[in-house]
Amino acid sequence: MLPLLHPALPLLLGATLTFRALRRALCRLPLPAHVRTDPLRTWRWHNLLVSFAHSIVSGIWALLCLWQTPEMLVEIETAWSLSGYLLVCFSAGYFIHDTVDIVVSHQARASWEYLVHHVMAMGAFFSGIFWSSFVGGGVLTLLVEVSNIFLTIRMMMKINNAQDLLLYRYAGQRTLGTFLLGILLMLDVMILIYFSRLLRSDFCPGLVPGQQHKDKFLTE
């Protein structure tokens, strides 16, 4: 079946229109005094509100997907679940909406890095959406939305000139910093473990355990 005829297209369209409708609804909310005096700050505020909503929903959803289907942590290419598939469609719809919002609002030059990020993310998500490959990888990628919750709060407070508030320093330095530091430390530990396994497998094969499945990542 050709991708253009794929039944996932209504899901993508529905998700994109949902975020568009959400943005229109959020535009009706009152704006902080410092934001409403500047059209650029107003656009950015509404854009961040939609991003904040996406981060909350997709971050929690990704955690639930991994709790329900833990094999996604290992089999990132073949692991699949309906919930994970819908999450990837949902987030792809957000990236489509945000890309269109940036371009239509004539912010493409100022926000080019966001456009590059969105194109790369959609390319990865489309693999899971249209060919059911790397759905687990897409869900794992969306775990970063948990930290984006705090990052978006910090960005919104900065736009509103609220850097002096304790919440700004807490969200910007303590919560987000601790979360990212923890992730980096875990990644460093994992890299060291894999490196030690490679050294053991290539240069000290006699020390490799008898059960080959324990080191399947070195043999596959």
SULUR-V413824 format. One line per field, one symbol per residue. psi: psi as a letter, one per 30 degrees, with the letter a starting at -180 (. if undefined). A space follows every 50 residues. Layout:
# SULUR-V413824
psi = ???
This chain:
# SULUR-V413824
psi = kkefgkffeeeeeeeeeeeeeeeeefffkkklefeffjeeeeeeeeeeee eeeeeeeeeeeeeeeeeeiffffeifefkkleeeeeeeeeeeeeeeeeee eeeeghgeefheeeeeeeeeeeeeefeeefghkheeeeeeeffffeffee eeeeeeeeeghhffkeeeeeeeedeeeeeeeeeeeeeeeeeeeeeeeeee eefifffklejfffhffff.
